[in-house]
Amino acid sequence: MRVSEKGDAVTYSYKGPVEEEAQKCARELAKLEQELPILEAIFSKANKEFNKAKKRRLNLIGFLNLVEEKYEIKVR
């Protein structure tokens, strides 16, 4: 089954008997429903690590700027 979205309109298209396509979609949905909690956990952990690294980077830059300014030591 394919989905085409144009503005607010959604169009579904498929080939073959509708019963077979519906069965394939139901299997795909069941698989996605099992995978989504795992993917959400992975995304959440990665997002936390990313934010932590960004904050650490800003802190390191701030410290190095302070050292260069106050102690006149060229670090970078």
PDB file of N, CA, C and O in Angstrom:
ATOM      1  N   MET A   1       0.843  -1.153   0.000  1.00  0.00           N
ATOM      2  CA  MET A   1       0.000   0.000   0.000  1.00  0.00           C
ATOM      3  C   MET A   1       0.899   1.229   0.000  1.00  0.00           C
ATOM      4  O   MET A   1       1.893   1.299   0.722  1.00  0.00           O
ATOM      5  N   ARG A   2       0.522   2.190  -0.826  1.00  0.00           N
ATOM      6  CA  ARG A   2       1.269   3.436  -0.916  1.00  0.00           C
ATOM      7  C   ARG A   2       0.367   4.573  -0.470  1.00  0.00           C
ATOM      8  O   ARG A   2      -0.855   4.514  -0.612  1.00  0.00           O
ATOM      9  N   VAL A   3       0.995   5.613   0.073  1.00  0.00           N
ATOM     10  CA  VAL A   3       0.260   6.768   0.556  1.00  0.00           C
ATOM     11  C   VAL A   3       0.760   7.998  -0.192  1.00  0.00           C
ATOM     12  O   VAL A   3       1.963   8.205  -0.350  1.00  0.00           O
ATOM     13  N   SER A   4      -0.185   8.803  -0.646  1.00  0.00           N
ATOM     14  CA  SER A   4       0.143  10.065  -1.298  1.00  0.00           C
ATOM     15  C   SER A   4      -0.558  11.178  -0.534  1.00  0.00           C
ATOM     16  O   SER A   4      -1.776  11.154  -0.358  1.00  0.00           O
ATOM     17  N   GLU A   5       0.225  12.155  -0.081  1.00  0.00           N
ATOM     18  CA  GLU A   5      -0.347  13.266   0.685  1.00  0.00           C
ATOM     19  C   GLU A   5      -0.158  14.551  -0.101  1.00  0.00           C
ATOM     20  O   GLU A   5       0.958  14.906  -0.480  1.00  0.00           O
ATOM     21  N   LYS A   6      -1.263  15.240  -0.341  1.00  0.00           N
ATOM     22  CA  LYS A   6      -1.229  16.543  -1.005  1.00  0.00           C
ATOM     23  C   LYS A   6      -2.100  17.478  -0.196  1.00  0.00           C
ATOM     24  O   LYS A   6      -3.328  17.386  -0.209  1.00  0.00           O
ATOM     25  N   GLY A   7      -1.435  18.385   0.514  1.00  0.00           N
ATOM     26  CA  GLY A   7      -2.187  19.287   1.384  1.00  0.00           C
ATOM     27  C   GLY A   7      -2.827  18.508   2.511  1.00  0.00           C
ATOM     28  O   GLY A   7      -2.145  17.788   3.242  1.00  0.00           O
ATOM     29  N   ASP A   8      -4.134  18.647   2.656  1.00  0.00           N
ATOM     30  CA  ASP A   8      -4.869  17.913   3.690  1.00  0.00           C
ATOM     31  C   ASP A   8      -5.412  16.583   3.185  1.00  0.00           C
ATOM     32  O   ASP A   8      -5.938  15.793   3.969  1.00  0.00           O
ATOM     33  N   ALA A   9      -5.291  16.326   1.881  1.00  0.00           N
ATOM     34  CA  ALA A   9      -5.847  15.106   1.288  1.00  0.00           C
ATOM     35  C   ALA A   9      -4.840  13.965   1.352  1.00  0.00           C
ATOM     36  O   ALA A   9      -3.653  14.147   1.082  1.00  0.00           O
ATOM     37  N   VAL A  10      -5.333  12.798   1.713  1.00  0.00           N
ATOM     38  CA  VAL A  10      -4.513  11.584   1.753  1.00  0.00           C
ATOM     39  C   VAL A  10      -5.144  10.571   0.814  1.00  0.00           C
ATOM     40  O   VAL A  10      -6.342  10.298   0.886  1.00  0.00           O
ATOM     41  N   THR A  11      -4.305  10.007  -0.084  1.00  0.00           N
ATOM     42  CA  THR A  11      -4.784   9.012  -1.038  1.00  0.00           C
ATOM     43  C   THR A  11      -4.019   7.722  -0.820  1.00  0.00           C
ATOM     44  O   THR A  11      -2.789   7.731  -0.755  1.00  0.00           O
ATOM     45  N   TYR A  12      -4.740   6.600  -0.704  1.00  0.00           N
ATOM     46  CA  TYR A  12      -4.137   5.278  -0.547  1.00  0.00           C
ATOM     47  C   TYR A  12      -4.266   4.539  -1.871  1.00  0.00           C
ATOM     48  O   TYR A  12      -5.322   4.569  -2.502  1.00  0.00           O
ATOM     49  N   SER A  13      -3.189   3.876  -2.293  1.00  0.00           N
ATOM     50  CA  SER A  13      -3.266   3.080  -3.511  1.00  0.00           C
ATOM     51  C   SER A  13      -2.615   1.722  -3.241  1.00  0.00           C
ATOM     52  O   SER A  13      -1.703   1.609  -2.422  1.00  0.00           O
ATOM     53  N   TYR A  14      -3.094   0.706  -3.937  1.00  0.00           N
ATOM     54  CA  TYR A  14      -2.584  -0.653  -3.774  1.00  0.00           C
ATOM     55  C   TYR A  14      -2.831  -1.421  -5.049  1.00  0.00           C
ATOM     56  O   TYR A  14      -3.620  -1.010  -5.899  1.00  0.00           O
ATOM     57  N   LYS A  15      -2.142  -2.551  -5.174  1.00  0.00           N
ATOM     58  CA  LYS A  15      -2.328  -3.448  -6.313  1.00  0.00           C
ATOM     59  C   LYS A  15      -2.796  -4.789  -5.793  1.00  0.00           C
ATOM     60  O   LYS A  15      -2.445  -5.195  -4.685  1.00  0.00           O
ATOM     61  N   GLY A  16      -3.574  -5.463  -6.582  1.00  0.00           N
ATOM     62  CA  GLY A  16      -4.043  -6.792  -6.217  1.00  0.00           C
ATOM     63  C   GLY A  16      -5.307  -6.735  -5.374  1.00  0.00           C
ATOM     64  O   GLY A  16      -5.900  -5.672  -5.188  1.00  0.00           O
ATOM     65  N   PRO A  17      -5.710  -7.901  -4.867  1.00  0.00           N
ATOM     66  CA  PRO A  17      -6.931  -7.974  -4.052  1.00  0.00           C
ATOM     67  C   PRO A  17      -6.793  -7.180  -2.758  1.00  0.00           C
ATOM     68  O   PRO A  17      -5.749  -7.207  -2.107  1.00  0.00           O
ATOM     69  N   VAL A  18      -7.843  -6.487  -2.400  1.00  0.00           N
ATOM     70  CA  VAL A  18      -7.824  -5.642  -1.210  1.00  0.00           C
ATOM     71  C   VAL A  18      -7.626  -6.471   0.069  1.00  0.00           C
ATOM     72  O   VAL A  18      -7.018  -5.998   1.029  1.00  0.00           O
ATOM     73  N   GLU A  19      -8.146  -7.713   0.076  1.00  0.00           N
ATOM     74  CA  GLU A  19      -8.002  -8.562   1.265  1.00  0.00           C
ATOM     75  C   GLU A  19      -6.534  -8.874   1.534  1.00  0.00           C
ATOM     76  O   GLU A  19      -6.082  -8.816   2.678  1.00  0.00           O
ATOM     77  N   GLU A  20      -5.786  -9.208   0.472  1.00  0.00           N
ATOM     78  CA  GLU A  20      -4.368  -9.519   0.633  1.00  0.00           C
ATOM     79  C   GLU A  20      -3.599  -8.283   1.095  1.00  0.00           C
ATOM     80  O   GLU A  20      -2.733  -8.381   1.964  1.00  0.00           O
ATOM     81  N   GLU A  21      -3.907  -7.130   0.525  1.00  0.00           N
ATOM     82  CA  GLU A  21      -3.225  -5.898   0.903  1.00  0.00           C
ATOM     83  C   GLU A  21      -3.533  -5.541   2.361  1.00  0.00           C
ATOM     84  O   GLU A  21      -2.658  -5.076   3.091  1.00  0.00           O
ATOM     85  N   ALA A  22      -4.771  -5.761   2.774  1.00  0.00           N
ATOM     86  CA  ALA A  22      -5.157  -5.487   4.157  1.00  0.00           C
ATOM     87  C   ALA A  22      -4.401  -6.405   5.116  1.00  0.00           C
ATOM     88  O   ALA A  22      -3.990  -5.962   6.189  1.00  0.00           O
ATOM     89  N   GLN A  23      -4.210  -7.675   4.751  1.00  0.00           N
ATOM     90  CA  GLN A  23      -3.466  -8.614   5.592  1.00  0.00           C
ATOM     91  C   GLN A  23      -2.002  -8.186   5.706  1.00  0.00           C
ATOM     92  O   GLN A  23      -1.425  -8.233   6.793  1.00  0.00           O
ATOM     93  N   LYS A  24      -1.403  -7.770   4.593  1.00  0.00           N
ATOM     94  CA  LYS A  24      -0.017  -7.303   4.624  1.00  0.00           C
ATOM     95  C   LYS A  24       0.111  -6.068   5.510  1.00  0.00           C
ATOM     96  O   LYS A  24       1.063  -5.947   6.281  1.00  0.00           O
ATOM     97  N   CYS A  25      -0.840  -5.162   5.399  1.00  0.00           N
ATOM     98  CA  CYS A  25      -0.808  -3.950   6.226  1.00  0.00           C
ATOM     99  C   CYS A  25      -0.966  -4.289   7.710  1.00  0.00           C
ATOM    100  O   CYS A  25      -0.314  -3.681   8.560  1.00  0.00           O
ATOM    101  N   ALA A  26      -1.823  -5.249   8.016  1.00  0.00           N
ATOM    102  CA  ALA A  26      -2.022  -5.647   9.411  1.00  0.00           C
ATOM    103  C   ALA A  26      -0.742  -6.247   9.984  1.00  0.00           C
ATOM    104  O   ALA A  26      -0.398  -5.978  11.135  1.00  0.00           O
ATOM    105  N   ARG A  27      -0.028  -7.060   9.192  1.00  0.00           N
ATOM    106  CA  ARG A  27       1.240  -7.639   9.653  1.00  0.00           C
ATOM    107  C   ARG A  27       2.286  -6.542   9.864  1.00  0.00           C
ATOM    108  O   ARG A  27       3.022  -6.551  10.851  1.00  0.00           O
ATOM    109  N   GLU A  28       2.337  -5.604   8.926  1.00  0.00           N
ATOM    110  CA  GLU A  28       3.293  -4.505   9.061  1.00  0.00           C
ATOM    111  C   GLU A  28       2.988  -3.654  10.291  1.00  0.00           C
ATOM    112  O   GLU A  28       3.903  -3.236  11.001  1.00  0.00           O
ATOM    113  N   LEU A  29       1.717  -3.402  10.542  1.00  0.00           N
ATOM    114  CA  LEU A  29       1.310  -2.628  11.711  1.00  0.00           C
ATOM    115  C   LEU A  29       1.709  -3.339  13.000  1.00  0.00           C
ATOM    116  O   LEU A  29       2.222  -2.704  13.922  1.00  0.00           O
ATOM    117  N   ALA A  30       1.478  -4.647  13.075  1.00  0.00           N
ATOM    118  CA  ALA A  30       1.850  -5.413  14.271  1.00  0.00           C
ATOM    119  C   ALA A  30       3.361  -5.333  14.510  1.00  0.00           C
ATOM    120  O   ALA A  30       3.806  -5.184  15.648  1.00  0.00           O
ATOM    121  N   LYS A  31       4.143  -5.431  13.437  1.00  0.00           N
ATOM    122  CA  LYS A  31       5.594  -5.353  13.555  1.00  0.00           C
ATOM    123  C   LYS A  31       6.022  -3.966  14.045  1.00  0.00           C
ATOM    124  O   LYS A  31       6.874  -3.849  14.926  1.00  0.00           O
ATOM    125  N   LEU A  32       5.427  -2.922  13.469  1.00  0.00           N
ATOM    126  CA  LEU A  32       5.762  -1.558  13.874  1.00  0.00           C
ATOM    127  C   LEU A  32       5.380  -1.286  15.330  1.00  0.00           C
ATOM    128  O   LEU A  32       6.110  -0.603  16.049  1.00  0.00           O
ATOM    129  N   GLU A  33       4.256  -1.811  15.753  1.00  0.00           N
ATOM    130  CA  GLU A  33       3.828  -1.599  17.140  1.00  0.00           C
ATOM    131  C   GLU A  33       4.786  -2.248  18.127  1.00  0.00           C
ATOM    132  O   GLU A  33       4.925  -1.777  19.255  1.00  0.00           O
ATOM    133  N   GLN A  34       5.452  -3.330  17.712  1.00  0.00           N
ATOM    134  CA  GLN A  34       6.461  -3.948  18.572  1.00  0.00           C
ATOM    135  C   GLN A  34       7.762  -3.165  18.552  1.00  0.00           C
ATOM    136  O   GLN A  34       8.441  -3.066  19.574  1.00  0.00           O
ATOM    137  N   GLU A  35       8.119  -2.605  17.396  1.00  0.00           N
ATOM    138  CA  GLU A  35       9.395  -1.903  17.250  1.00  0.00           C
ATOM    139  C   GLU A  35       9.378  -0.494  17.832  1.00  0.00           C
ATOM    140  O   GLU A  35      10.407  -0.021  18.315  1.00  0.00           O
ATOM    141  N   LEU A  36       8.247   0.181  17.797  1.00  0.00           N
ATOM    142  CA  LEU A  36       8.195   1.580  18.209  1.00  0.00           C
ATOM    143  C   LEU A  36       8.670   1.838  19.636  1.00  0.00           C
ATOM    144  O   LEU A  36       9.420   2.794  19.838  1.00  0.00           O
ATOM    145  N   PRO A  37       8.283   1.046  20.639  1.00  0.00           N
ATOM    146  CA  PRO A  37       8.806   1.314  21.990  1.00  0.00           C
ATOM    147  C   PRO A  37      10.335   1.190  22.069  1.00  0.00           C
ATOM    148  O   PRO A  37      10.986   1.942  22.795  1.00  0.00           O
ATOM    149  N   ILE A  38      10.892   0.253  21.328  1.00  0.00           N
ATOM    150  CA  ILE A  38      12.341   0.078  21.313  1.00  0.00           C
ATOM    151  C   ILE A  38      12.996   1.292  20.649  1.00  0.00           C
ATOM    152  O   ILE A  38      13.970   1.841  21.163  1.00  0.00           O
ATOM    153  N   LEU A  39      12.454   1.698  19.516  1.00  0.00           N
ATOM    154  CA  LEU A  39      12.999   2.858  18.809  1.00  0.00           C
ATOM    155  C   LEU A  39      12.860   4.133  19.634  1.00  0.00           C
ATOM    156  O   LEU A  39      13.742   4.992  19.616  1.00  0.00           O
ATOM    157  N   GLU A  40      11.754   4.250  20.356  1.00  0.00           N
ATOM    158  CA  GLU A  40      11.554   5.429  21.209  1.00  0.00           C
ATOM    159  C   GLU A  40      12.593   5.477  22.323  1.00  0.00           C
ATOM    160  O   GLU A  40      13.117   6.544  22.642  1.00  0.00           O
ATOM    161  N   ALA A  41      12.891   4.323  22.915  1.00  0.00           N
ATOM    162  CA  ALA A  41      13.900   4.268  23.972  1.00  0.00           C
ATOM    163  C   ALA A  41      15.282   4.621  23.427  1.00  0.00           C
ATOM    164  O   ALA A  41      16.041   5.346  24.071  1.00  0.00           O
ATOM    165  N   ILE A  42      15.602   4.111  22.246  1.00  0.00           N
ATOM    166  CA  ILE A  42      16.890   4.416  21.620  1.00  0.00           C
ATOM    167  C   ILE A  42      16.983   5.910  21.329  1.00  0.00           C
ATOM    168  O   ILE A  42      18.006   6.537  21.604  1.00  0.00           O
ATOM    169  N   PHE A  43      15.917   6.477  20.773  1.00  0.00           N
ATOM    170  CA  PHE A  43      15.895   7.903  20.450  1.00  0.00           C
ATOM    171  C   PHE A  43      16.048   8.744  21.715  1.00  0.00           C
ATOM    172  O   PHE A  43      16.805   9.715  21.731  1.00  0.00           O
ATOM    173  N   SER A  44      15.333   8.370  22.770  1.00  0.00           N
ATOM    174  CA  SER A  44      15.386   9.131  24.015  1.00  0.00           C
ATOM    175  C   SER A  44      16.797   9.128  24.593  1.00  0.00           C
ATOM    176  O   SER A  44      17.305  10.168  25.011  1.00  0.00           O
ATOM    177  N   LYS A  45      17.426   7.960  24.614  1.00  0.00           N
ATOM    178  CA  LYS A  45      18.782   7.857  25.151  1.00  0.00           C
ATOM    179  C   LYS A  45      19.762   8.659  24.296  1.00  0.00           C
ATOM    180  O   LYS A  45      20.611   9.373  24.829  1.00  0.00           O
ATOM    181  N   ALA A  46      19.649   8.546  22.985  1.00  0.00           N
ATOM    182  CA  ALA A  46      20.542   9.286  22.093  1.00  0.00           C
ATOM    183  C   ALA A  46      20.333  10.789  22.246  1.00  0.00           C
ATOM    184  O   ALA A  46      21.296  11.557  22.238  1.00  0.00           O
ATOM    185  N   ASN A  47      19.095  11.203  22.383  1.00  0.00           N
ATOM    186  CA  ASN A  47      18.790  12.626  22.536  1.00  0.00           C
ATOM    187  C   ASN A  47      19.380  13.168  23.842  1.00  0.00           C
ATOM    188  O   ASN A  47      19.911  14.279  23.869  1.00  0.00           O
ATOM    189  N   LYS A  48      19.288  12.390  24.921  1.00  0.00           N
ATOM    190  CA  LYS A  48      19.869  12.801  26.197  1.00  0.00           C
ATOM    191  C   LYS A  48      21.380  12.925  26.082  1.00  0.00           C
ATOM    192  O   LYS A  48      21.960  13.897  26.567  1.00  0.00           O
ATOM    193  N   GLU A  49      22.021  11.956  25.447  1.00  0.00           N
ATOM    194  CA  GLU A  49      23.475  11.988  25.271  1.00  0.00           C
ATOM    195  C   GLU A  49      23.885  13.177  24.413  1.00  0.00           C
ATOM    196  O   GLU A  49      24.894  13.826  24.689  1.00  0.00           O
ATOM    197  N   PHE A  50      23.109  13.464  23.375  1.00  0.00           N
ATOM    198  CA  PHE A  50      23.404  14.595  22.502  1.00  0.00           C
ATOM    199  C   PHE A  50      23.327  15.908  23.270  1.00  0.00           C
ATOM    200  O   PHE A  50      24.221  16.746  23.165  1.00  0.00           O
ATOM    201  N   ASN A  51      22.260  16.085  24.041  1.00  0.00           N
ATOM    202  CA  ASN A  51      22.101  17.311  24.823  1.00  0.00           C
ATOM    203  C   ASN A  51      23.203  17.450  25.874  1.00  0.00           C
ATOM    204  O   ASN A  51      23.696  18.550  26.128  1.00  0.00           O
ATOM    205  N   LYS A  52      23.579  16.335  26.474  1.00  0.00           N
ATOM    206  CA  LYS A  52      24.645  16.341  27.472  1.00  0.00           C
ATOM    207  C   LYS A  52      25.972  16.754  26.830  1.00  0.00           C
ATOM    208  O   LYS A  52      26.729  17.531  27.411  1.00  0.00           O
ATOM    209  N   ALA A  53      26.248  16.239  25.644  1.00  0.00           N
ATOM    210  CA  ALA A  53      27.490  16.576  24.945  1.00  0.00           C
ATOM    211  C   ALA A  53      27.493  18.048  24.524  1.00  0.00           C
ATOM    212  O   ALA A  53      28.525  18.714  24.610  1.00  0.00           O
ATOM    213  N   LYS A  54      26.351  18.553  24.071  1.00  0.00           N
ATOM    214  CA  LYS A  54      26.271  19.967  23.692  1.00  0.00           C
ATOM    215  C   LYS A  54      26.538  20.871  24.889  1.00  0.00           C
ATOM    216  O   LYS A  54      27.260  21.862  24.774  1.00  0.00           O
ATOM    217  N   LYS A  55      25.955  20.530  26.044  1.00  0.00           N
ATOM    218  CA  LYS A  55      26.159  21.325  27.255  1.00  0.00           C
ATOM    219  C   LYS A  55      27.617  21.264  27.694  1.00  0.00           C
ATOM    220  O   LYS A  55      28.194  22.281  28.080  1.00  0.00           O
ATOM    221  N   ARG A  56      28.209  20.084  27.637  1.00  0.00           N
ATOM    222  CA  ARG A  56      29.615  19.922  28.023  1.00  0.00           C
ATOM    223  C   ARG A  56      30.514  20.737  27.100  1.00  0.00           C
ATOM    224  O   ARG A  56      31.471  21.361  27.558  1.00  0.00           O
ATOM    225  N   ARG A  57      30.213  20.735  25.803  1.00  0.00           N
ATOM    226  CA  ARG A  57      30.988  21.511  24.834  1.00  0.00           C
ATOM    227  C   ARG A  57      30.952  22.994  25.183  1.00  0.00           C
ATOM    228  O   ARG A  57      31.987  23.660  25.166  1.00  0.00           O
ATOM    229  N   LEU A  58      29.761  23.518  25.502  1.00  0.00           N
ATOM    230  CA  LEU A  58      29.638  24.923  25.869  1.00  0.00           C
ATOM    231  C   LEU A  58      30.424  25.241  27.138  1.00  0.00           C
ATOM    232  O   LEU A  58      31.061  26.291  27.232  1.00  0.00           O
ATOM    233  N   ASN A  59      30.379  24.333  28.111  1.00  0.00           N
ATOM    234  CA  ASN A  59      31.140  24.531  29.346  1.00  0.00           C
ATOM    235  C   ASN A  59      32.644  24.528  29.091  1.00  0.00           C
ATOM    236  O   ASN A  59      33.374  25.334  29.668  1.00  0.00           O
ATOM    237  N   LEU A  60      33.105  23.633  28.237  1.00  0.00           N
ATOM    238  CA  LEU A  60      34.531  23.583  27.912  1.00  0.00           C
ATOM    239  C   LEU A  60      34.972  24.848  27.187  1.00  0.00           C
ATOM    240  O   LEU A  60      36.033  25.397  27.485  1.00  0.00           O
ATOM    241  N   ILE A  61      34.176  25.307  26.250  1.00  0.00           N
ATOM    242  CA  ILE A  61      34.497  26.545  25.530  1.00  0.00           C
ATOM    243  C   ILE A  61      34.549  27.717  26.500  1.00  0.00           C
ATOM    244  O   ILE A  61      35.462  28.541  26.436  1.00  0.00           O
ATOM    245  N   GLY A  62      33.572  27.793  27.397  1.00  0.00           N
ATOM    246  CA  GLY A  62      33.554  28.871  28.386  1.00  0.00           C
ATOM    247  C   GLY A  62      34.776  28.855  29.272  1.00  0.00           C
ATOM    248  O   GLY A  62      35.352  29.909  29.543  1.00  0.00           O
ATOM    249  N   PHE A  63      35.186  27.691  29.729  1.00  0.00           N
ATOM    250  CA  PHE A  63      36.367  27.583  30.581  1.00  0.00           C
ATOM    251  C   PHE A  63      37.625  27.994  29.822  1.00  0.00           C
ATOM    252  O   PHE A  63      38.456  28.738  30.343  1.00  0.00           O
ATOM    253  N   LEU A  64      37.759  27.513  28.600  1.00  0.00           N
ATOM    254  CA  LEU A  64      38.945  27.855  27.819  1.00  0.00           C
ATOM    255  C   LEU A  64      38.996  29.352  27.515  1.00  0.00           C
ATOM    256  O   LEU A  64      40.071  29.953  27.533  1.00  0.00           O
ATOM    257  N   ASN A  65      37.866  29.943  27.242  1.00  0.00           N
ATOM    258  CA  ASN A  65      37.833  31.393  27.022  1.00  0.00           C
ATOM    259  C   ASN A  65      38.271  32.138  28.285  1.00  0.00           C
ATOM    260  O   ASN A  65      39.020  33.111  28.207  1.00  0.00           O
ATOM    261  N   LEU A  66      37.806  31.682  29.434  1.00  0.00           N
ATOM    262  CA  LEU A  66      38.182  32.288  30.706  1.00  0.00           C
ATOM    263  C   LEU A  66      39.691  32.176  30.944  1.00  0.00           C
ATOM    264  O   LEU A  66      40.339  33.151  31.323  1.00  0.00           O
ATOM    265  N   VAL A  67      40.232  31.001  30.724  1.00  0.00           N
ATOM    266  CA  VAL A  67      41.667  30.778  30.924  1.00  0.00           C
ATOM    267  C   VAL A  67      42.468  31.677  29.990  1.00  0.00           C
ATOM    268  O   VAL A  67      43.444  32.298  30.411  1.00  0.00           O
ATOM    269  N   GLU A  68      42.062  31.749  28.731  1.00  0.00           N
ATOM    270  CA  GLU A  68      42.792  32.585  27.772  1.00  0.00           C
ATOM    271  C   GLU A  68      42.707  34.056  28.137  1.00  0.00           C
ATOM    272  O   GLU A  68      43.672  34.801  27.970  1.00  0.00           O
ATOM    273  N   GLU A  69      41.554  34.470  28.635  1.00  0.00           N
ATOM    274  CA  GLU A  69      41.359  35.888  28.971  1.00  0.00           C
ATOM    275  C   GLU A  69      42.066  36.267  30.272  1.00  0.00           C
ATOM    276  O   GLU A  69      42.801  37.253  30.323  1.00  0.00           O
ATOM    277  N   LYS A  70      41.838  35.477  31.318  1.00  0.00           N
ATOM    278  CA  LYS A  70      42.328  35.836  32.640  1.00  0.00           C
ATOM    279  C   LYS A  70      43.817  35.555  32.806  1.00  0.00           C
ATOM    280  O   LYS A  70      44.545  36.379  33.360  1.00  0.00           O
ATOM    281  N   TYR A  71      44.267  34.417  32.336  1.00  0.00           N
ATOM    282  CA  TYR A  71      45.653  34.010  32.556  1.00  0.00           C
ATOM    283  C   TYR A  71      46.535  34.237  31.336  1.00  0.00           C
ATOM    284  O   TYR A  71      47.737  33.977  31.382  1.00  0.00           O
ATOM    285  N   GLU A  72      45.954  34.712  30.261  1.00  0.00           N
ATOM    286  CA  GLU A  72      46.670  34.981  29.016  1.00  0.00           C
ATOM    287  C   GLU A  72      47.459  33.766  28.544  1.00  0.00           C
ATOM    288  O   GLU A  72      48.601  33.877  28.097  1.00  0.00           O
ATOM    289  N   ILE A  73      46.824  32.607  28.654  1.00  0.00           N
ATOM    290  CA  ILE A  73      47.418  31.368  28.193  1.00  0.00           C
ATOM    291  C   ILE A  73      46.680  30.977  26.903  1.00  0.00           C
ATOM    292  O   ILE A  73      45.454  30.862  26.888  1.00  0.00           O
ATOM    293  N   LYS A  74      47.430  30.782  25.847  1.00  0.00           N
ATOM    294  CA  LYS A  74      46.822  30.387  24.573  1.00  0.00           C
ATOM    295  C   LYS A  74      46.680  28.870  24.556  1.00  0.00           C
ATOM    296  O   LYS A  74      47.665  28.133  24.514  1.00  0.00           O
ATOM    297  N   VAL A  75      45.415  28.423  24.590  1.00  0.00           N
ATOM    298  CA  VAL A  75      45.154  26.987  24.638  1.00  0.00           C
ATOM    299  C   VAL A  75      44.744  26.471  23.263  1.00  0.00           C
ATOM    300  O   VAL A  75      45.071  25.344  22.892  1.00  0.00           O
ATOM    301  N   ARG A  76      44.042  27.283  22.527  1.00  0.00           N
ATOM    302  CA  ARG A  76      43.566  26.847  21.209  1.00  0.00           C
ATOM    303  C   ARG A  76      44.229  27.640  20.119  1.00  0.00           C
ATOM    304  O   ARG A  76      43.955  27.417  18.940  1.00  0.00           O
TER     305      ARG A  76
END
